[in-house]
């Protein structure tokens, strides 16, 4: 997923956070690869998982949260990771 697509998904129309978004995107790609193994990065579920993870980290940047213990990843992200892990053959196409 390229940066303009990611920003459109996240409804971000300014450029000040582009470096942060790119950093989150790189880490999200590693996170997903570590979770499921090598996967086709053009897979639509992969792109959605990447977007969800970047959006989660972008919205929850502080180290601590007052009032609750932590920010949980959305259940939909976990569900997508399970599908990527078990429904697609492993093959390094990245």
PDB file of N, CA, C and O in Angstrom:
ATOM      1  N   UNK A   1       0.855  -1.169   0.000  1.00  0.00           N
ATOM      2  CA  UNK A   1       0.000   0.000   0.000  1.00  0.00           C
ATOM      3  C   UNK A   1       0.899   1.228   0.000  1.00  0.00           C
ATOM      4  O   UNK A   1       1.829   1.332   0.799  1.00  0.00           O
ATOM      5  N   UNK A   2       0.613   2.142  -0.892  1.00  0.00           N
ATOM      6  CA  UNK A   2       1.439   3.351  -0.920  1.00  0.00           C
ATOM      7  C   UNK A   2       0.902   4.383   0.065  1.00  0.00           C
ATOM      8  O   UNK A   2      -0.212   4.255   0.572  1.00  0.00           O
ATOM      9  N   UNK A   3       1.706   5.400   0.327  1.00  0.00           N
ATOM     10  CA  UNK A   3       1.363   6.400   1.335  1.00  0.00           C
ATOM     11  C   UNK A   3       0.055   7.132   1.026  1.00  0.00           C
ATOM     12  O   UNK A   3      -0.753   7.295   1.939  1.00  0.00           O
ATOM     13  N   UNK A   4      -0.199   7.580  -0.198  1.00  0.00           N
ATOM     14  CA  UNK A   4      -1.482   8.247  -0.464  1.00  0.00           C
ATOM     15  C   UNK A   4      -2.701   7.352  -0.177  1.00  0.00           C
ATOM     16  O   UNK A   4      -3.715   7.830   0.330  1.00  0.00           O
ATOM     17  N   UNK A   5      -2.598   6.056  -0.503  1.00  0.00           N
ATOM     18  CA  UNK A   5      -3.694   5.137  -0.202  1.00  0.00           C
ATOM     19  C   UNK A   5      -3.885   5.004   1.305  1.00  0.00           C
ATOM     20  O   UNK A   5      -5.014   5.003   1.795  1.00  0.00           O
ATOM     21  N   UNK A   6      -2.786   4.892   2.035  1.00  0.00           N
ATOM     22  CA  UNK A   6      -2.850   4.784   3.484  1.00  0.00           C
ATOM     23  C   UNK A   6      -3.472   6.032   4.097  1.00  0.00           C
ATOM     24  O   UNK A   6      -4.330   5.938   4.975  1.00  0.00           O
ATOM     25  N   UNK A   7      -3.040   7.193   3.637  1.00  0.00           N
ATOM     26  CA  UNK A   7      -3.590   8.438   4.162  1.00  0.00           C
ATOM     27  C   UNK A   7      -5.074   8.577   3.835  1.00  0.00           C
ATOM     28  O   UNK A   7      -5.844   9.098   4.642  1.00  0.00           O
ATOM     29  N   UNK A   8      -5.469   8.120   2.671  1.00  0.00           N
ATOM     30  CA  UNK A   8      -6.890   8.160   2.311  1.00  0.00           C
ATOM     31  C   UNK A   8      -7.690   7.250   3.244  1.00  0.00           C
ATOM     32  O   UNK A   8      -8.757   7.635   3.723  1.00  0.00           O
ATOM     33  N   UNK A   9      -7.179   6.052   3.499  1.00  0.00           N
ATOM     34  CA  UNK A   9      -7.846   5.121   4.408  1.00  0.00           C
ATOM     35  C   UNK A   9      -7.992   5.733   5.802  1.00  0.00           C
ATOM     36  O   UNK A   9      -9.026   5.574   6.450  1.00  0.00           O
ATOM     37  N   UNK A  10      -6.952   6.431   6.256  1.00  0.00           N
ATOM     38  CA  UNK A  10      -6.945   7.019   7.597  1.00  0.00           C
ATOM     39  C   UNK A  10      -7.586   8.402   7.656  1.00  0.00           C
ATOM     40  O   UNK A  10      -7.664   8.999   8.730  1.00  0.00           O
ATOM     41  N   UNK A  11      -8.042   8.913   6.530  1.00  0.00           N
ATOM     42  CA  UNK A  11      -8.648  10.254   6.440  1.00  0.00           C
ATOM     43  C   UNK A  11      -7.683  11.338   6.920  1.00  0.00           C
ATOM     44  O   UNK A  11      -8.054  12.213   7.702  1.00  0.00           O
ATOM     45  N   UNK A  12      -6.451  11.268   6.446  1.00  0.00           N
ATOM     46  CA  UNK A  12      -5.422  12.259   6.765  1.00  0.00           C
ATOM     47  C   UNK A  12      -5.135  13.032   5.491  1.00  0.00           C
ATOM     48  O   UNK A  12      -4.711  12.455   4.490  1.00  0.00           O
ATOM     49  N   UNK A  13      -5.367  14.342   5.528  1.00  0.00           N
ATOM     50  CA  UNK A  13      -5.185  15.147   4.307  1.00  0.00           C
ATOM     51  C   UNK A  13      -4.082  16.193   4.447  1.00  0.00           C
ATOM     52  O   UNK A  13      -4.078  17.189   3.724  1.00  0.00           O
ATOM     53  N   UNK A  14      -3.158  15.976   5.363  1.00  0.00           N
ATOM     54  CA  UNK A  14      -2.018  16.872   5.534  1.00  0.00           C
ATOM     55  C   UNK A  14      -0.739  16.036   5.499  1.00  0.00           C
ATOM     56  O   UNK A  14      -0.787  14.812   5.626  1.00  0.00           O
ATOM     57  N   UNK A  15       0.394  16.697   5.328  1.00  0.00           N
ATOM     58  CA  UNK A  15       1.663  15.995   5.108  1.00  0.00           C
ATOM     59  C   UNK A  15       2.581  15.959   6.328  1.00  0.00           C
ATOM     60  O   UNK A  15       3.633  15.323   6.273  1.00  0.00           O
ATOM     61  N   UNK A  16       2.219  16.613   7.412  1.00  0.00           N
ATOM     62  CA  UNK A  16       3.122  16.735   8.554  1.00  0.00           C
ATOM     63  C   UNK A  16       3.500  15.396   9.179  1.00  0.00           C
ATOM     64  O   UNK A  16       4.590  15.266   9.737  1.00  0.00           O
ATOM     65  N   UNK A  17       2.629  14.409   9.097  1.00  0.00           N
ATOM     66  CA  UNK A  17       2.889  13.124   9.740  1.00  0.00           C
ATOM     67  C   UNK A  17       3.345  12.036   8.765  1.00  0.00           C
ATOM     68  O   UNK A  17       3.340  10.857   9.120  1.00  0.00           O
ATOM     69  N   UNK A  18       3.733  12.403   7.565  1.00  0.00           N
ATOM     70  CA  UNK A  18       4.102  11.413   6.547  1.00  0.00           C
ATOM     71  C   UNK A  18       5.254  10.511   6.999  1.00  0.00           C
ATOM     72  O   UNK A  18       5.192   9.298   6.801  1.00  0.00           O
ATOM     73  N   UNK A  19       6.294  11.074   7.596  1.00  0.00           N
ATOM     74  CA  UNK A  19       7.425  10.260   8.042  1.00  0.00           C
ATOM     75  C   UNK A  19       7.008   9.279   9.133  1.00  0.00           C
ATOM     76  O   UNK A  19       7.445   8.128   9.137  1.00  0.00           O
ATOM     77  N   UNK A  20       6.168   9.730  10.050  1.00  0.00           N
ATOM     78  CA  UNK A  20       5.673   8.852  11.103  1.00  0.00           C
ATOM     79  C   UNK A  20       4.834   7.718  10.510  1.00  0.00           C
ATOM     80  O   UNK A  20       4.978   6.560  10.902  1.00  0.00           O
ATOM     81  N   UNK A  21       3.958   8.061   9.560  1.00  0.00           N
ATOM     82  CA  UNK A  21       3.128   7.049   8.923  1.00  0.00           C
ATOM     83  C   UNK A  21       3.985   6.026   8.183  1.00  0.00           C
ATOM     84  O   UNK A  21       3.713   4.827   8.245  1.00  0.00           O
ATOM     85  N   UNK A  22       5.012   6.490   7.488  1.00  0.00           N
ATOM     86  CA  UNK A  22       5.900   5.571   6.775  1.00  0.00           C
ATOM     87  C   UNK A  22       6.650   4.673   7.749  1.00  0.00           C
ATOM     88  O   UNK A  22       6.865   3.494   7.468  1.00  0.00           O
ATOM     89  N   UNK A  23       7.044   5.220   8.881  1.00  0.00           N
ATOM     90  CA  UNK A  23       7.717   4.423   9.897  1.00  0.00           C
ATOM     91  C   UNK A  23       6.770   3.356  10.451  1.00  0.00           C
ATOM     92  O   UNK A  23       7.138   2.187  10.555  1.00  0.00           O
ATOM     93  N   UNK A  24       5.556   3.763  10.802  1.00  0.00           N
ATOM     94  CA  UNK A  24       4.555   2.812  11.287  1.00  0.00           C
ATOM     95  C   UNK A  24       4.267   1.744  10.233  1.00  0.00           C
ATOM     96  O   UNK A  24       4.077   0.574  10.565  1.00  0.00           O
ATOM     97  N   UNK A  25       4.236   2.145   8.981  1.00  0.00           N
ATOM     98  CA  UNK A  25       3.941   1.212   7.902  1.00  0.00           C
ATOM     99  C   UNK A  25       5.044   0.154   7.792  1.00  0.00           C
ATOM    100  O   UNK A  25       4.755  -1.032   7.634  1.00  0.00           O
ATOM    101  N   UNK A  26       6.289   0.578   7.875  1.00  0.00           N
ATOM    102  CA  UNK A  26       7.394  -0.380   7.816  1.00  0.00           C
ATOM    103  C   UNK A  26       7.352  -1.371   8.969  1.00  0.00           C
ATOM    104  O   UNK A  26       7.580  -2.566   8.783  1.00  0.00           O
ATOM    105  N   UNK A  27       7.060  -0.866  10.159  1.00  0.00           N
ATOM    106  CA  UNK A  27       6.972  -1.741  11.322  1.00  0.00           C
ATOM    107  C   UNK A  27       5.758  -2.667  11.202  1.00  0.00           C
ATOM    108  O   UNK A  27       5.836  -3.835  11.581  1.00  0.00           O
ATOM    109  N   UNK A  28       4.649  -2.163  10.685  1.00  0.00           N
ATOM    110  CA  UNK A  28       3.461  -2.993  10.487  1.00  0.00           C
ATOM    111  C   UNK A  28       3.756  -4.129   9.515  1.00  0.00           C
ATOM    112  O   UNK A  28       3.312  -5.257   9.730  1.00  0.00           O
ATOM    113  N   UNK A  29       4.492  -3.848   8.463  1.00  0.00           N
ATOM    114  CA  UNK A  29       4.853  -4.890   7.498  1.00  0.00           C
ATOM    115  C   UNK A  29       5.692  -5.975   8.167  1.00  0.00           C
ATOM    116  O   UNK A  29       5.472  -7.163   7.929  1.00  0.00           O
ATOM    117  N   UNK A  30       6.645  -5.578   8.997  1.00  0.00           N
ATOM    118  CA  UNK A  30       7.454  -6.550   9.729  1.00  0.00           C
ATOM    119  C   UNK A  30       6.604  -7.342  10.709  1.00  0.00           C
ATOM    120  O   UNK A  30       6.749  -8.559  10.829  1.00  0.00           O
ATOM    121  N   UNK A  31       5.719  -6.648  11.406  1.00  0.00           N
ATOM    122  CA  UNK A  31       4.845  -7.283  12.398  1.00  0.00           C
ATOM    123  C   UNK A  31       4.003  -8.371  11.742  1.00  0.00           C
ATOM    124  O   UNK A  31       3.902  -9.484  12.258  1.00  0.00           O
ATOM    125  N   UNK A  32       3.403  -8.046  10.609  1.00  0.00           N
ATOM    126  CA  UNK A  32       2.547  -9.010   9.913  1.00  0.00           C
ATOM    127  C   UNK A  32       3.373 -10.175   9.393  1.00  0.00           C
ATOM    128  O   UNK A  32       2.963 -11.329   9.513  1.00  0.00           O
ATOM    129  N   UNK A  33       4.527  -9.886   8.819  1.00  0.00           N
ATOM    130  CA  UNK A  33       5.395 -10.960   8.311  1.00  0.00           C
ATOM    131  C   UNK A  33       5.825 -11.874   9.449  1.00  0.00           C
ATOM    132  O   UNK A  33       5.858 -13.093   9.276  1.00  0.00           O
ATOM    133  N   UNK A  34       6.155 -11.312  10.614  1.00  0.00           N
ATOM    134  CA  UNK A  34       6.526 -12.120  11.772  1.00  0.00           C
ATOM    135  C   UNK A  34       5.353 -12.943  12.282  1.00  0.00           C
ATOM    136  O   UNK A  34       5.551 -14.013  12.858  1.00  0.00           O
ATOM    137  N   UNK A  35       4.136 -12.457  12.077  1.00  0.00           N
ATOM    138  CA  UNK A  35       2.943 -13.153  12.555  1.00  0.00           C
ATOM    139  C   UNK A  35       2.511 -14.283  11.638  1.00  0.00           C
ATOM    140  O   UNK A  35       2.043 -15.322  12.105  1.00  0.00           O
ATOM    141  N   UNK A  36       2.666 -14.085  10.327  1.00  0.00           N
ATOM    142  CA  UNK A  36       2.107 -15.057   9.380  1.00  0.00           C
ATOM    143  C   UNK A  36       3.136 -15.686   8.457  1.00  0.00           C
ATOM    144  O   UNK A  36       2.816 -16.648   7.758  1.00  0.00           O
ATOM    145  N   UNK A  37       4.327 -15.191   8.433  1.00  0.00           N
ATOM    146  CA  UNK A  37       5.317 -15.653   7.470  1.00  0.00           C
ATOM    147  C   UNK A  37       5.232 -14.781   6.224  1.00  0.00           C
ATOM    148  O   UNK A  37       4.497 -13.794   6.189  1.00  0.00           O
ATOM    149  N   UNK A  38       5.973 -15.150   5.232  1.00  0.00           N
ATOM    150  CA  UNK A  38       5.979 -14.381   3.988  1.00  0.00           C
ATOM    151  C   UNK A  38       4.596 -14.448   3.347  1.00  0.00           C
ATOM    152  O   UNK A  38       3.974 -15.510   3.308  1.00  0.00           O
ATOM    153  N   UNK A  39       4.128 -13.331   2.853  1.00  0.00           N
ATOM    154  CA  UNK A  39       2.790 -13.242   2.256  1.00  0.00           C
ATOM    155  C   UNK A  39       2.848 -12.274   1.088  1.00  0.00           C
ATOM    156  O   UNK A  39       3.675 -11.362   1.069  1.00  0.00           O
ATOM    157  N   UNK A  40       1.990 -12.467   0.139  1.00  0.00           N
ATOM    158  CA  UNK A  40       1.884 -11.567  -1.010  1.00  0.00           C
ATOM    159  C   UNK A  40       1.403 -10.201  -0.526  1.00  0.00           C
ATOM    160  O   UNK A  40       0.288 -10.075  -0.018  1.00  0.00           O
ATOM    161  N   UNK A  41       2.236  -9.191  -0.684  1.00  0.00           N
ATOM    162  CA  UNK A  41       1.874  -7.859  -0.181  1.00  0.00           C
ATOM    163  C   UNK A  41       0.782  -7.201  -1.012  1.00  0.00           C
ATOM    164  O   UNK A  41       0.286  -6.137  -0.640  1.00  0.00           O
ATOM    165  N   UNK A  42       0.401  -7.804  -2.114  1.00  0.00           N
ATOM    166  CA  UNK A  42      -0.720  -7.290  -2.912  1.00  0.00           C
ATOM    167  C   UNK A  42      -2.044  -7.904  -2.472  1.00  0.00           C
ATOM    168  O   UNK A  42      -3.099  -7.509  -2.968  1.00  0.00           O
ATOM    169  N   UNK A  43      -2.007  -8.852  -1.561  1.00  0.00           N
ATOM    170  CA  UNK A  43      -3.211  -9.475  -1.025  1.00  0.00           C
ATOM    171  C   UNK A  43      -4.045  -8.407  -0.318  1.00  0.00           C
ATOM    172  O   UNK A  43      -3.522  -7.634   0.484  1.00  0.00           O
ATOM    173  N   UNK A  44      -5.326  -8.370  -0.617  1.00  0.00           N
ATOM    174  CA  UNK A  44      -6.193  -7.330  -0.060  1.00  0.00           C
ATOM    175  C   UNK A  44      -6.323  -7.436   1.460  1.00  0.00           C
ATOM    176  O   UNK A  44      -6.396  -6.413   2.142  1.00  0.00           O
ATOM    177  N   UNK A  45      -6.353  -8.653   2.000  1.00  0.00           N
ATOM    178  CA  UNK A  45      -6.400  -8.801   3.456  1.00  0.00           C
ATOM    179  C   UNK A  45      -5.117  -8.288   4.098  1.00  0.00           C
ATOM    180  O   UNK A  45      -5.151  -7.686   5.172  1.00  0.00           O
ATOM    181  N   UNK A  46      -3.985  -8.527   3.437  1.00  0.00           N
ATOM    182  CA  UNK A  46      -2.711  -8.005   3.940  1.00  0.00           C
ATOM    183  C   UNK A  46      -2.764  -6.475   4.006  1.00  0.00           C
ATOM    184  O   UNK A  46      -2.381  -5.874   5.009  1.00  0.00           O
ATOM    185  N   UNK A  47      -3.237  -5.862   2.933  1.00  0.00           N
ATOM    186  CA  UNK A  47      -3.306  -4.401   2.893  1.00  0.00           C
ATOM    187  C   UNK A  47      -4.223  -3.858   3.983  1.00  0.00           C
ATOM    188  O   UNK A  47      -3.925  -2.835   4.601  1.00  0.00           O
ATOM    189  N   UNK A  48      -5.348  -4.552   4.219  1.00  0.00           N
ATOM    190  CA  UNK A  48      -6.268  -4.113   5.269  1.00  0.00           C
ATOM    191  C   UNK A  48      -5.624  -4.264   6.643  1.00  0.00           C
ATOM    192  O   UNK A  48      -5.741  -3.369   7.480  1.00  0.00           O
ATOM    193  N   UNK A  49      -4.951  -5.376   6.883  1.00  0.00           N
ATOM    194  CA  UNK A  49      -4.268  -5.577   8.163  1.00  0.00           C
ATOM    195  C   UNK A  49      -3.217  -4.495   8.388  1.00  0.00           C
ATOM    196  O   UNK A  49      -3.097  -3.953   9.487  1.00  0.00           O
ATOM    197  N   UNK A  50      -2.460  -4.186   7.343  1.00  0.00           N
ATOM    198  CA  UNK A  50      -1.444  -3.130   7.435  1.00  0.00           C
ATOM    199  C   UNK A  50      -2.092  -1.793   7.786  1.00  0.00           C
ATOM    200  O   UNK A  50      -1.596  -1.068   8.648  1.00  0.00           O
ATOM    201  N   UNK A  51      -3.183  -1.473   7.129  1.00  0.00           N
ATOM    202  CA  UNK A  51      -3.884  -0.210   7.381  1.00  0.00           C
ATOM    203  C   UNK A  51      -4.441  -0.147   8.794  1.00  0.00           C
ATOM    204  O   UNK A  51      -4.332   0.880   9.464  1.00  0.00           O
ATOM    205  N   UNK A  52      -5.039  -1.245   9.248  1.00  0.00           N
ATOM    206  CA  UNK A  52      -5.594  -1.285  10.604  1.00  0.00           C
ATOM    207  C   UNK A  52      -4.503  -1.096  11.651  1.00  0.00           C
ATOM    208  O   UNK A  52      -4.691  -0.369  12.626  1.00  0.00           O
ATOM    209  N   UNK A  53      -3.371  -1.748  11.448  1.00  0.00           N
ATOM    210  CA  UNK A  53      -2.289  -1.659  12.414  1.00  0.00           C
ATOM    211  C   UNK A  53      -1.673  -0.263  12.433  1.00  0.00           C
ATOM    212  O   UNK A  53      -1.426   0.288  13.506  1.00  0.00           O
ATOM    213  N   UNK A  54      -1.424   0.309  11.267  1.00  0.00           N
ATOM    214  CA  UNK A  54      -0.884   1.671  11.204  1.00  0.00           C
ATOM    215  C   UNK A  54      -1.870   2.646  11.838  1.00  0.00           C
ATOM    216  O   UNK A  54      -1.468   3.516  12.610  1.00  0.00           O
ATOM    217  N   UNK A  55      -3.144   2.511  11.524  1.00  0.00           N
ATOM    218  CA  UNK A  55      -4.163   3.388  12.109  1.00  0.00           C
ATOM    219  C   UNK A  55      -4.220   3.265  13.618  1.00  0.00           C
ATOM    220  O   UNK A  55      -4.357   4.266  14.322  1.00  0.00           O
ATOM    221  N   UNK A  56      -4.115   2.046  14.115  1.00  0.00           N
ATOM    222  CA  UNK A  56      -4.138   1.828  15.566  1.00  0.00           C
ATOM    223  C   UNK A  56      -2.948   2.516  16.231  1.00  0.00           C
ATOM    224  O   UNK A  56      -3.106   3.217  17.230  1.00  0.00           O
ATOM    225  N   UNK A  57      -1.765   2.312  15.672  1.00  0.00           N
ATOM    226  CA  UNK A  57      -0.573   2.930  16.260  1.00  0.00           C
ATOM    227  C   UNK A  57      -0.599   4.452  16.112  1.00  0.00           C
ATOM    228  O   UNK A  57      -0.137   5.169  17.000  1.00  0.00           O
ATOM    229  N   UNK A  58      -1.127   4.940  15.013  1.00  0.00           N
ATOM    230  CA  UNK A  58      -1.189   6.387  14.792  1.00  0.00           C
ATOM    231  C   UNK A  58      -2.123   7.042  15.811  1.00  0.00           C
ATOM    232  O   UNK A  58      -1.826   8.115  16.335  1.00  0.00           O
ATOM    233  N   UNK A  59      -3.236   6.397  16.081  1.00  0.00           N
ATOM    234  CA  UNK A  59      -4.221   6.967  17.009  1.00  0.00           C
ATOM    235  C   UNK A  59      -3.835   6.767  18.473  1.00  0.00           C
ATOM    236  O   UNK A  59      -4.372   7.451  19.344  1.00  0.00           O
ATOM    237  N   UNK A  60      -2.922   5.850  18.761  1.00  0.00           N
ATOM    238  CA  UNK A  60      -2.568   5.499  20.134  1.00  0.00           C
ATOM    239  C   UNK A  60      -1.066   5.634  20.338  1.00  0.00           C
ATOM    240  O   UNK A  60      -0.384   4.657  20.649  1.00  0.00           O
ATOM    241  N   UNK A  61      -0.555   6.845  20.164  1.00  0.00           N
ATOM    242  CA  UNK A  61       0.898   7.073  20.212  1.00  0.00           C
ATOM    243  C   UNK A  61       1.450   7.282  21.601  1.00  0.00           C
ATOM    244  O   UNK A  61       2.660   7.160  21.790  1.00  0.00           O
ATOM    245  N   UNK A  62       0.633   7.588  22.574  1.00  0.00           N
ATOM    246  CA  UNK A  62       1.165   7.867  23.903  1.00  0.00           C
ATOM    247  C   UNK A  62       1.592   6.581  24.590  1.00  0.00           C
ATOM    248  O   UNK A  62       1.096   5.500  24.273  1.00  0.00           O
ATOM    249  N   UNK A  63       2.517   6.709  25.535  1.00  0.00           N
ATOM    250  CA  UNK A  63       3.067   5.557  26.230  1.00  0.00           C
ATOM    251  C   UNK A  63       2.076   5.010  27.244  1.00  0.00           C
ATOM    252  O   UNK A  63       1.959   3.795  27.409  1.00  0.00           O
ATOM    253  N   UNK A  64       1.366   5.893  27.920  1.00  0.00           N
ATOM    254  CA  UNK A  64       0.394   5.456  28.919  1.00  0.00           C
ATOM    255  C   UNK A  64      -0.968   6.032  28.590  1.00  0.00           C
ATOM    256  O   UNK A  64      -1.096   7.002  27.843  1.00  0.00           O
ATOM    257  N   UNK A  65      -1.967   5.414  29.160  1.00  0.00           N
ATOM    258  CA  UNK A  65      -3.344   5.854  28.944  1.00  0.00           C
ATOM    259  C   UNK A  65      -4.010   6.026  30.297  1.00  0.00           C
ATOM    260  O   UNK A  65      -3.997   5.102  31.111  1.00  0.00           O
ATOM    261  N   UNK A  66      -4.578   7.165  30.549  1.00  0.00           N
ATOM    262  CA  UNK A  66      -5.258   7.430  31.811  1.00  0.00           C
ATOM    263  C   UNK A  66      -6.680   6.886  31.707  1.00  0.00           C
ATOM    264  O   UNK A  66      -7.403   7.189  30.758  1.00  0.00           O
ATOM    265  N   UNK A  67      -7.069   6.090  32.682  1.00  0.00           N
ATOM    266  CA  UNK A  67      -8.433   5.587  32.722  1.00  0.00           C
ATOM    267  C   UNK A  67      -8.568   4.133  32.326  1.00  0.00           C
ATOM    268  O   UNK A  67      -9.455   3.447  32.834  1.00  0.00           O
ATOM    269  N   UNK A  68      -7.740   3.646  31.456  1.00  0.00           N
ATOM    270  CA  UNK A  68      -7.753   2.242  31.047  1.00  0.00           C
ATOM    271  C   UNK A  68      -6.325   1.729  31.037  1.00  0.00           C
ATOM    272  O   UNK A  68      -5.375   2.506  30.945  1.00  0.00           O
ATOM    273  N   UNK A  69      -6.182   0.420  31.131  1.00  0.00           N
ATOM    274  CA  UNK A  69      -4.844  -0.161  31.185  1.00  0.00           C
ATOM    275  C   UNK A  69      -4.102  -0.110  29.866  1.00  0.00           C
ATOM    276  O   UNK A  69      -2.899   0.150  29.845  1.00  0.00           O
ATOM    277  N   UNK A  70      -4.797  -0.353  28.763  1.00  0.00           N
ATOM    278  CA  UNK A  70      -4.101  -0.399  27.485  1.00  0.00           C
ATOM    279  C   UNK A  70      -5.090  -0.246  26.351  1.00  0.00           C
ATOM    280  O   UNK A  70      -6.304  -0.338  26.535  1.00  0.00           O
ATOM    281  N   UNK A  71      -4.545  -0.014  25.188  1.00  0.00           N
ATOM    282  CA  UNK A  71      -5.330   0.004  23.964  1.00  0.00           C
ATOM    283  C   UNK A  71      -5.175  -1.357  23.302  1.00  0.00           C
ATOM    284  O   UNK A  71      -4.062  -1.765  22.968  1.00  0.00           O
ATOM    285  N   UNK A  72      -6.253  -2.040  23.118  1.00  0.00           N
ATOM    286  CA  UNK A  72      -6.187  -3.330  22.447  1.00  0.00           C
ATOM    287  C   UNK A  72      -6.300  -3.142  20.942  1.00  0.00           C
ATOM    288  O   UNK A  72      -6.968  -2.230  20.454  1.00  0.00           O
ATOM    289  N   UNK A  73      -5.623  -4.036  20.220  1.00  0.00           N
ATOM    290  CA  UNK A  73      -5.792  -4.052  18.775  1.00  0.00           C
ATOM    291  C   UNK A  73      -7.225  -4.486  18.468  1.00  0.00           C
ATOM    292  O   UNK A  73      -7.801  -5.291  19.200  1.00  0.00           O
ATOM    293  N   UNK A  74      -7.787  -3.965  17.407  1.00  0.00           N
ATOM    294  CA  UNK A  74      -9.150  -4.370  17.057  1.00  0.00           C
ATOM    295  C   UNK A  74      -9.230  -5.874  16.778  1.00  0.00           C
ATOM    296  O   UNK A  74      -8.297  -6.457  16.226  1.00  0.00           O
ATOM    297  N   UNK A  75     -10.343  -6.494  17.162  1.00  0.00           N
ATOM    298  CA  UNK A  75     -10.543  -7.915  16.904  1.00  0.00           C
ATOM    299  C   UNK A  75     -10.434  -8.215  15.412  1.00  0.00           C
ATOM    300  O   UNK A  75      -9.935  -9.271  15.023  1.00  0.00           O
ATOM    301  N   UNK A  76     -10.899  -7.294  14.584  1.00  0.00           N
ATOM    302  CA  UNK A  76     -10.844  -7.524  13.140  1.00  0.00           C
ATOM    303  C   UNK A  76      -9.404  -7.750  12.674  1.00  0.00           C
ATOM    304  O   UNK A  76      -9.174  -8.537  11.756  1.00  0.00           O
ATOM    305  N   UNK A  77      -8.438  -7.077  13.288  1.00  0.00           N
ATOM    306  CA  UNK A  77      -7.035  -7.277  12.929  1.00  0.00           C
ATOM    307  C   UNK A  77      -6.609  -8.711  13.235  1.00  0.00           C
ATOM    308  O   UNK A  77      -5.993  -9.371  12.399  1.00  0.00           O
ATOM    309  N   UNK A  78      -6.939  -9.188  14.430  1.00  0.00           N
ATOM    310  CA  UNK A  78      -6.582 -10.556  14.793  1.00  0.00           C
ATOM    311  C   UNK A  78      -7.222 -11.566  13.848  1.00  0.00           C
ATOM    312  O   UNK A  78      -6.582 -12.540  13.454  1.00  0.00           O
ATOM    313  N   UNK A  79      -8.461 -11.342  13.489  1.00  0.00           N
ATOM    314  CA  UNK A  79      -9.163 -12.233  12.576  1.00  0.00           C
ATOM    315  C   UNK A  79      -8.478 -12.275  11.207  1.00  0.00           C
ATOM    316  O   UNK A  79      -8.327 -13.345  10.618  1.00  0.00           O
ATOM    317  N   UNK A  80      -8.070 -11.126  10.713  1.00  0.00           N
ATOM    318  CA  UNK A  80      -7.374 -11.064   9.424  1.00  0.00           C
ATOM    319  C   UNK A  80      -6.036 -11.791   9.503  1.00  0.00           C
ATOM    320  O   UNK A  80      -5.668 -12.510   8.574  1.00  0.00           O
ATOM    321  N   UNK A  81      -5.306 -11.613  10.601  1.00  0.00           N
ATOM    322  CA  UNK A  81      -4.021 -12.291  10.774  1.00  0.00           C
ATOM    323  C   UNK A  81      -4.216 -13.810  10.735  1.00  0.00           C
ATOM    324  O   UNK A  81      -3.438 -14.520  10.099  1.00  0.00           O
ATOM    325  N   UNK A  82      -5.252 -14.305  11.413  1.00  0.00           N
ATOM    326  CA  UNK A  82      -5.524 -15.746  11.376  1.00  0.00           C
ATOM    327  C   UNK A  82      -5.809 -16.216   9.953  1.00  0.00           C
ATOM    328  O   UNK A  82      -5.315 -17.265   9.539  1.00  0.00           O
ATOM    329  N   UNK A  83      -6.584 -15.466   9.216  1.00  0.00           N
ATOM    330  CA  UNK A  83      -6.882 -15.851   7.833  1.00  0.00           C
ATOM    331  C   UNK A  83      -5.623 -15.835   6.976  1.00  0.00           C
ATOM    332  O   UNK A  83      -5.387 -16.759   6.197  1.00  0.00           O
ATOM    333  N   UNK A  84      -4.818 -14.792   7.117  1.00  0.00           N
ATOM    334  CA  UNK A  84      -3.575 -14.733   6.342  1.00  0.00           C
ATOM    335  C   UNK A  84      -2.657 -15.905   6.688  1.00  0.00           C
ATOM    336  O   UNK A  84      -1.992 -16.467   5.818  1.00  0.00           O
ATOM    337  N   UNK A  85      -2.634 -16.255   7.950  1.00  0.00           N
ATOM    338  CA  UNK A  85      -1.732 -17.308   8.410  1.00  0.00           C
ATOM    339  C   UNK A  85      -2.165 -18.688   7.929  1.00  0.00           C
ATOM    340  O   UNK A  85      -1.325 -19.511   7.565  1.00  0.00           O
ATOM    341  N   UNK A  86      -3.470 -18.943   7.925  1.00  0.00           N
ATOM    342  CA  UNK A  86      -3.935 -20.294   7.687  1.00  0.00           C
ATOM    343  C   UNK A  86      -4.609 -20.518   6.333  1.00  0.00           C
ATOM    344  O   UNK A  86      -4.832 -21.665   5.946  1.00  0.00           O
ATOM    345  N   UNK A  87      -4.933 -19.466   5.617  1.00  0.00           N
ATOM    346  CA  UNK A  87      -5.669 -19.632   4.358  1.00  0.00           C
ATOM    347  C   UNK A  87      -4.836 -19.403   3.103  1.00  0.00           C
ATOM    348  O   UNK A  87      -5.307 -19.644   1.992  1.00  0.00           O
ATOM    349  N   UNK A  88      -3.614 -18.943   3.273  1.00  0.00           N
ATOM    350  CA  UNK A  88      -2.785 -18.643   2.103  1.00  0.00           C
ATOM    351  C   UNK A  88      -1.468 -19.387   2.213  1.00  0.00           C
ATOM    352  O   UNK A  88      -0.882 -19.457   3.293  1.00  0.00           O
ATOM    353  N   UNK A  89      -0.997 -19.944   1.107  1.00  0.00           N
ATOM    354  CA  UNK A  89       0.281 -20.677   1.171  1.00  0.00           C
ATOM    355  C   UNK A  89       1.427 -19.714   1.460  1.00  0.00           C
ATOM    356  O   UNK A  89       1.436 -18.563   1.025  1.00  0.00           O
ATOM    357  N   UNK A  90       2.376 -20.229   2.202  1.00  0.00           N
ATOM    358  CA  UNK A  90       3.555 -19.427   2.543  1.00  0.00           C
ATOM    359  C   UNK A  90       4.482 -19.409   1.335  1.00  0.00           C
ATOM    360  O   UNK A  90       4.815 -20.450   0.768  1.00  0.00           O
ATOM    361  N   UNK A  91       4.886 -18.217   0.960  1.00  0.00           N
ATOM    362  CA  UNK A  91       5.818 -18.054  -0.138  1.00  0.00           C
ATOM    363  C   UNK A  91       6.337 -16.634  -0.120  1.00  0.00           C
ATOM    364  O   UNK A  91       5.548 -15.692  -0.052  1.00  0.00           O
ATOM    365  N   UNK A  92       7.617 -16.462  -0.178  1.00  0.00           N
ATOM    366  CA  UNK A  92       8.186 -15.128  -0.073  1.00  0.00           C
ATOM    367  C   UNK A  92       8.028 -14.389  -1.384  1.00  0.00           C
ATOM    368  O   UNK A  92       8.788 -14.609  -2.327  1.00  0.00           O
ATOM    369  N   UNK A  93       7.023 -13.495  -1.442  1.00  0.00           N
ATOM    370  CA  UNK A  93       6.799 -12.694  -2.638  1.00  0.00           C
ATOM    371  C   UNK A  93       6.997 -11.223  -2.352  1.00  0.00           C
ATOM    372  O   UNK A  93       6.621 -10.367  -3.153  1.00  0.00           O
ATOM    373  N   UNK A  94       7.596 -10.930  -1.195  1.00  0.00           N
ATOM    374  CA  UNK A  94       7.824  -9.528  -0.834  1.00  0.00           C
ATOM    375  C   UNK A  94       9.046  -8.976  -1.495  1.00  0.00           C
ATOM    376  O   UNK A  94       9.381  -7.808  -1.297  1.00  0.00           O
TER     377      UNK A  94
END
